Amino acid sequence: MSLVTLRVGLSSAENRGGSIERYRVCSGSRPGGHSGRRDLSSRPGGHSSRPGGHSSRPGGHSSRHKPSIIISDDEIEDGGSVKITCTQPIDYSGGECRLYRRHAAVPFRETKEAGFLCVFLLSSDELLGRRHPVGSRVYFTCDYHLQQYTSVKSDVGGVTVWGSSPGPRLSVSHRFLSPEESVAVTCSLPHPPASSCYFYRDQVIVARGSCSRNLTGLQLGVWKKPAPLLPVNLTCRYYPRHDLQIRSELSNHQQLFVLDVGGVSASVNCSVSVEDDQLEAFRDSWTSVGADGRTLTVQVTRGNLTADQTCDYIQA
């Protein structure tokens, strides 16, 4: 009986046109009035373009439907947080986005899709999980799922969770030097050893490696325009582990001055100010004498170290 009904429906559709839609509804297609000819032409290979019509096997995925992963920060401090966004090329409202650790078969976070994207807000502890220590770089990927359809996974994205350790103590052998002279600097660690130490003039790295070393005036003035008087605010930090991204807090700062008497055309008097906790380490004045007898004299006063120091040339 069923076979006769099918043949009649097909014959009627051929004779009258348009009745084919009733035949498709009866044969199990979803209602909506789409013709079979139009629907087939929109399905490459005869597969449905609806999410539920894709094969869940790897061979049935389309690269056009691959999600993208966007991580708000490449690195964060321990205790911070990061936003991870998984975007979809098609609006699969009602579906789920799933976030995986790299190489994991099971997601560790899921959320509902809302308008082409899903957003995961994760703390540093959630990023690291149980297997990764502070100082690790962790990697993630995402996919989305609706009914029987599961997309391919996105490319891999990563974020580093930086750890910190107590700051060291910085000491210097003296405060004034010429570009060719050197000063002994020591970055003393609260918990030795360390894999390396970094020395900074403000935010500029002037040396790295050994935690006790000599630095020349030229090294202290790297990337700076030559000047008769260069104030240097020196700090250091150390990295206790070479296998993890952990860095110490910055040390105390030490104020130094590089005097370049060879760069003056006449004798010069300069006035500088230093902070109260640095003042005891300085004498009231310091004079550097050049080979031609020209002098560069620095008067030290109390106050905040400023970028603009005053220097007056002495008329011969």
Backbone hydrogen bonds, N-H to C=O, Kabsch-Sander energy under -0.5 kcal/mol:
donor,donor_aa,acceptor,acceptor_aa,energy
5,T,1,M,-1.8
6,L,2,S,-1.7
7,R,3,L,-1.8
8,V,4,V,-2.2
9,G,5,T,-2.3
10,L,6,L,-2.1
11,S,7,R,-2.5
12,S,8,V,-2.6
13,A,9,G,-2.0
14,E,10,L,-1.9
15,N,11,S,-1.9
16,R,12,S,-2.7
17,G,13,A,-2.1
21,E,18,G,-1.3
22,R,19,S,-0.5
23,Y,19,S,-1.3
24,R,20,I,-2.0
25,V,21,E,-2.1
26,C,22,R,-1.9
27,S,23,Y,-1.6
28,G,25,V,-1.4
29,S,24,R,-2.3
39,D,35,S,-2.3
40,L,36,G,-2.3
41,S,37,R,-1.5
42,S,38,R,-0.9
43,R,40,L,-1.3
46,G,43,R,-2.7
47,H,44,P,-1.2
53,G,50,R,-1.9
54,H,50,R,-0.5
54,H,51,P,-1.1
60,G,57,R,-2.2
61,H,58,P,-1.4
65,H,62,S,-1.6
66,K,63,S,-1.4
68,S,87,T,-1.8
70,I,85,T,-2.8
72,S,83,K,-2.6
76,I,160,T,-2.8
78,D,162,W,-2.4
80,G,77,E,-2.4
82,V,122,L,-2.5
84,I,82,V,-0.5
84,I,120,F,-3.0
85,T,70,I,-3.2
85,T,83,K,-0.5
86,C,118,C,-2.5
87,T,68,S,-2.6
87,T,85,T,-0.6
88,Q,116,F,-3.5
92,Y,90,I,-1.1
93,S,91,D,-0.6
94,G,113,E,-0.8
95,G,92,Y,-2.4
96,E,145,H,-2.9
97,C,111,T,-3.2
98,R,143,D,-2.8
99,L,109,R,-2.9
100,Y,141,T,-3.2
102,R,139,Y,-1.9
104,A,101,R,-2.4
108,F,99,L,-2.4
109,R,99,L,-1.3
111,T,97,C,-2.1
113,E,95,G,-2.5
114,A,117,L,-2.3
118,C,86,C,-1.8
120,F,84,I,-3.0
122,L,82,V,-2.5
122,L,120,F,-0.6
124,S,80,G,-2.0
127,L,123,S,-2.2
128,L,124,S,-2.2
129,G,125,D,-2.4
132,H,128,L,-1.2
135,G,161,V,-1.9
136,S,133,P,-1.3
138,V,136,S,-0.5
138,V,159,V,-2.5
140,F,157,G,-3.2
141,T,100,Y,-1.8
143,D,98,R,-1.8
145,H,96,E,-2.8
146,L,149,Y,-2.5
149,Y,146,L,-2.9
151,S,144,Y,-2.6
154,S,142,C,-2.8
157,G,140,F,-2.6
159,V,138,V,-2.2
160,T,74,D,-2.2
161,V,136,S,-2.5
162,W,76,I,-3.2
162,W,160,T,-0.8
163,G,245,Q,-2.3
165,S,247,R,-1.0
169,R,188,S,-2.3
171,S,186,T,-2.0
173,S,184,A,-1.8
177,L,257,F,-1.8
183,V,215,L,-2.5
185,V,213,R,-3.0
186,T,171,S,-2.3
187,C,211,C,-3.1
188,S,169,R,-3.1
188,S,186,T,-0.8
195,S,239,Y,-2.4
196,S,239,Y,-1.0
197,C,209,G,-2.3
198,Y,237,R,-3.1
199,F,207,A,-2.8
200,Y,235,T,-2.9
201,R,204,V,-2.8
202,D,200,Y,-0.7
202,D,233,N,-2.2
204,V,201,R,-2.3
206,V,199,F,-2.8
207,A,199,F,-1.2
209,G,197,C,-2.1
210,S,208,R,-0.5
213,R,185,V,-2.3
215,L,183,V,-2.6
217,G,178,S,-0.7
217,G,181,E,-1.9
218,L,179,P,-2.0
220,L,216,T,-2.1
221,G,217,G,-1.4
222,V,219,Q,-1.4
224,K,221,G,-2.2
230,L,258,V,-2.3
232,V,256,L,-3.1
234,L,232,V,-0.8
234,L,254,Q,-2.9
235,T,200,Y,-2.0
237,R,198,Y,-1.9
239,Y,196,S,-2.6
245,Q,135,G,-3.0
246,I,244,L,-1.6
247,R,163,G,-2.1
248,S,238,Y,-2.3
249,E,165,S,-2.1
251,S,236,C,-2.3
252,N,168,P,-0.6
254,Q,234,L,-2.4
256,L,232,V,-2.6
256,L,254,Q,-0.5
257,F,175,R,-2.9
258,V,230,L,-2.6
259,L,177,L,-2.6
259,L,257,F,-0.6
260,D,228,P,-2.5
260,D,258,V,-0.5
261,V,259,L,-0.7
263,G,260,D,-1.5
264,V,261,V,-1.4
268,V,295,T,-2.8
269,N,312,D,-2.6
270,C,297,T,-3.5
271,S,310,T,-2.9
272,V,299,Q,-3.0
274,V,301,T,-2.4
278,Q,275,E,-1.7
279,L,275,E,-1.2
280,E,276,D,-0.6
281,A,278,Q,-1.4
282,F,279,L,-1.9
286,W,298,V,-2.1
288,S,296,L,-2.5
290,G,294,R,-3.5
293,G,290,G,-1.5
296,L,288,S,-2.5
297,T,268,V,-2.8
298,V,286,W,-3.5
299,Q,270,C,-3.1
299,Q,297,T,-0.5
300,V,284,D,-3.0
301,T,272,V,-2.3
303,G,274,V,-2.5
309,Q,307,A,-0.9
310,T,271,S,-1.4
311,C,309,Q,-0.5
312,D,269,N,-3.3
314,I,267,S,-3.4
315,Q,313,Y,-0.6
